[in-house]
Amino acid sequence: MSIVGFSILIGVLAFVVGSLLLVAPNSIKKLNEISAKMIAKIDSITFSYRIGFGVSLLIASAFMFFMAYYFTKRH
């Protein structure tokens, strides 16, 4: 996978999780219950500061999309 594909993948994941934290936090809580058995548990601090984490993830996703755009124009 190239750096552009990796940037887009991370950007999409950050955008989806950030949007869910802002718009539908209950869906993240349900996903947390399912993923706690398989991958990792989302901390309760994330839910107490869900707006800050959501906005931060949206900013990070915008940065990753910009990086993908920059790398495609540069190379």
KELUMTOR-427138 format. One line per field, with one value per residue: x, y, z of N, C-alpha, C in turn; residue number from 1. Coordinates in pm, 1 decimal, padded with zeros to 6 digits. Example, Ala and Ser with C-alpha at 12.3 -4.5 7.8 and 13.67 -1.06 7.14 Angstrom:
BEGIN
nX = c(01319.0 01285.0) .
nY = c(-00569.0 -00225.0) .
nZ = c(00780.0 00708.0) .
caX = c(01230.0 01367.0) .
caY = c(-00450.0 -00106.0) .
caZ = c(00780.0 00714.0) .
cX = c(01320.0 01290.0) .
cY = c(-00330.0 00003.0) .
cZ = c(00780.0 00787.0) .
seq = c(1 2) .
***
This chain:
BEGIN
nX = c(00084.6 00056.4 00179.4 -00013.4 -00253.0 -00252.6 -00275.3 -00529.1 -00686.9 -00646.2 -00744.0 -01016.4 -01101.2 -01057.3 -01232.0 -01482.6 -01501.5 -01472.2 -01695.2 -01900.7 -01860.4 -01939.9 -02201.7 -02349.2 -02308.7 -02396.3 -02384.0 -02111.6 -02062.5 -02194.3 -02039.4 -01804.9 -01859.4 -01874.8 -01619.8 -01454.0 -01427.5 -01281.7 -01073.5 -00979.1 -01055.9 -01247.6 -01169.8 -01326.1 -01273.0 -01263.8 -01534.8 -01622.9 -01502.5 -01603.1 -01673.6 -01445.8 -01260.2 -01389.5 -01387.4 -01111.5 -01040.0 -01171.7 -01026.2 -00776.2 -00838.2 -00888.5 -00633.1 -00497.0 -00624.6 -00538.2 -00264.3 -00263.3 -00357.9 -00150.5 00071.1 -00007.7 -00005.2 00256.1 00414.6) .
nY = c(-00117.2 00216.4 00538.8 00727.8 00580.0 00476.9 00715.0 00801.1 00589.1 00605.1 00862.2 00830.9 00648.0 00802.1 01013.2 00884.4 00776.2 01012.8 01158.6 00990.1 01008.6 01270.3 01288.0 01047.4 00917.1 00693.9 00480.0 00441.4 00353.5 00106.7 -00021.7 -00026.4 -00211.1 -00444.1 -00450.9 -00467.2 -00725.9 -00824.8 -00645.9 -00376.0 -00177.1 00115.9 00397.5 00537.9 00804.0 00902.0 00915.5 01103.0 01334.0 01362.1 01545.3 01703.7 01501.4 01410.4 01636.6 01670.9 01433.2 01476.7 01694.8 01572.8 01387.0 01557.3 01659.3 01424.9 01370.3 01595.9 01542.6 01315.7 01431.5 01615.5 01444.1 01313.7 01520.9 01600.1 01384.8) .
nZ = c(00000.0 -00084.5 00029.4 -00015.2 -00030.8 00228.8 00377.1 00296.5 00391.9 00675.4 00710.6 00639.6 00836.5 01070.7 01018.9 01016.9 01280.9 01432.1 01343.1 01431.5 01707.9 01752.3 01645.0 01690.6 01966.1 02107.6 01931.9 01913.4 02170.8 02163.5 01967.9 02113.5 02314.3 02162.9 02040.3 02260.2 02330.0 02120.1 02012.1 02136.1 02422.3 02434.7 02615.4 02908.3 02939.6 02683.7 02619.9 02802.2 02713.9 02454.1 02251.7 02213.4 02139.9 01908.8 01737.5 01718.1 01585.5 01342.9 01246.5 01224.3 01025.1 00808.9 00775.2 00698.7 00455.9 00316.8 00310.7 00144.4 -00093.0 -00138.0 -00175.4 -00408.5 -00594.9 -00580.5 -00660.1) .
caX = c(00000.0 00135.6 00157.3 -00140.0 -00359.6 -00250.4 -00328.2 -00673.1 -00746.1 -00645.0 -00835.0 -01155.2 -01128.8 -01066.4 -01354.0 -01598.9 -01506.8 -01497.2 -01835.4 -01985.4 -01848.7 -02016.1 -02342.0 -02416.5 -02218.0 -02446.0 -02334.9 -01973.1 -02068.3 -02227.5 -01919.1 -01707.3 -01892.8 -01838.9 -01475.6 -01381.4 -01399.5 -01191.6 -00956.3 -00940.7 -01166.9 -01238.9 -01168.0 -01437.8 -01230.0 -01303.2 -01675.2 -01645.2 -01455.8 -01633.2 -01674.7 -01305.4 -01202.2 -01452.2 -01334.7 -00970.6 -01034.0 -01209.8 -00911.0 -00674.4 -00877.6 -00865.6 -00488.2 -00459.1 -00670.3 -00447.5 -00138.3 -00285.1 -00363.8 -00016.0 00158.4 -00045.0 00037.6 00400.9 00480.6) .
caY = c(00000.0 00338.2 00639.6 00794.8 00489.8 00472.2 00842.2 00802.2 00492.4 00663.9 00976.8 00782.6 00593.1 00913.0 01087.4 00805.5 00770.8 01148.5 01192.7 00912.6 01064.8 01394.6 01275.8 00929.2 00854.3 00563.5 00377.3 00414.3 00272.5 -00029.7 -00075.8 -00049.0 -00337.3 -00552.6 -00455.0 -00496.5 -00868.4 -00860.4 -00562.1 -00289.4 -00107.5 00261.6 00444.5 00624.1 00943.1 00938.0 00952.7 01224.4 01444.7 01313.9 01655.0 01735.5 01391.3 01407.8 01747.2 01640.6 01331.0 01538.2 01774.6 01476.8 01329.2 01660.1 01662.3 01305.4 01390.3 01693.0 01473.3 01231.7 01523.6 01670.8 01342.0 01284.3 01632.5 01610.9 01274.4) .
caZ = c(00000.0 -00094.7 00132.6 -00046.9 00011.9 00375.0 00426.0 00273.6 00484.8 00809.8 00707.0 00641.1 00970.4 01166.2 00989.1 01059.7 01427.1 01480.3 01316.5 01522.0 01843.2 01759.5 01605.7 01747.0 02062.9 02152.0 01840.5 01952.3 02291.8 02122.8 01904.6 02219.8 02379.9 02071.9 02017.1 02383.6 02328.8 02010.8 01985.1 02247.9 02485.3 02430.7 02753.1 02948.5 02921.2 02547.4 02619.7 02880.1 02629.8 02320.0 02154.4 02185.8 02063.5 01777.4 01657.1 01692.2 01481.6 01215.6 01202.8 01181.7 00896.7 00707.7 00752.6 00623.4 00318.5 00257.4 00281.5 00026.3 -00206.9 -00157.9 -00230.6 -00547.3 -00678.1 -00572.6 -00732.8) .
cX = c(00089.2 00101.1 00025.3 -00257.1 -00368.9 -00309.0 -00479.1 -00743.5 -00754.5 -00740.2 -00980.8 -01190.8 -01144.7 -01193.9 -01477.2 -01610.8 -01534.4 -01641.1 -01929.7 -01977.7 -01931.9 -02165.5 -02414.5 -02325.8 -02266.9 -02400.0 -02189.7 -01970.6 -02103.2 -02109.1 -01810.8 -01734.0 -01854.7 -01688.1 -01394.9 -01345.4 -01291.8 -01062.3 -00912.6 -01063.7 -01143.8 -01258.5 -01287.5 -01401.5 -01269.6 -01448.7 -01702.1 -01600.4 -01484.9 -01633.7 -01531.9 -01236.9 -01259.9 -01399.0 -01187.7 -00955.5 -01075.0 -01096.3 -00799.9 -00710.1 -00858.7 -00717.3 -00442.9 -00504.8 -00582.0 -00313.9 -00151.5 -00289.0 -00225.0 00075.9 00121.5 -00002.0 00190.7 00470.8 00403.8) .
cY = c(00123.5 00434.6 00713.0 00708.6 00479.7 00599.9 00849.1 00707.7 00548.3 00782.4 00935.2 00726.8 00703.7 00993.3 01013.4 00804.5 00908.9 01191.2 01117.4 00964.7 01191.3 01374.0 01162.6 00858.2 00718.5 00451.2 00342.5 00328.6 00128.0 -00096.2 -00106.5 -00180.9 -00455.9 -00563.9 -00484.0 -00643.6 -00904.1 -00778.1 -00485.4 -00217.4 00043.3 00312.3 00534.1 00772.4 00991.8 00982.6 01078.0 01349.1 01415.1 01424.7 01693.4 01627.5 01386.5 01515.4 01722.1 01535.1 01385.6 01624.0 01682.7 01414.9 01430.0 01670.9 01542.3 01315.3 01491.3 01627.9 01386.2 01318.7 01577.8 01568.4 01305.8 01396.5 01643.9 01504.9 01243.3) .
cZ = c(00000.0 00018.4 00109.1 -00000.6 00163.0 00434.1 00409.8 00369.6 00626.3 00816.7 00713.5 00777.9 01074.7 01144.6 01039.8 01211.3 01486.3 01459.3 01409.0 01665.4 01857.3 01739.2 01678.1 01847.6 02112.9 02060.4 01870.5 02078.3 02259.5 02054.7 02007.5 02290.0 02293.5 02057.9 02142.8 02390.6 02227.5 02009.4 02109.4 02299.4 02476.3 02573.1 02783.1 02937.2 02781.7 02543.9 02700.5 02802.8 02483.5 02215.5 02116.4 02104.0 01922.3 01686.0 01622.9 01583.3 01345.8 01159.4 01153.2 01046.9 00783.9 00674.3 00670.0 00478.1 00245.9 00222.3 00157.0 -00099.2 -00240.3 -00222.8 -00374.7 -00639.5 -00684.2 -00658.1 -00851.9) .
seq = c(1 2 3 4 5 6 7 8 9 10 11 12 13 14 15 16 17 18 19 20 21 22 23 24 25 26 27 28 29 30 31 32 33 34 35 36 37 38 39 40 41 42 43 44 45 46 47 48 49 50 51 52 53 54 55 56 57 58 59 60 61 62 63 64 65 66 67 68 69 70 71 72 73 74 75) .
***
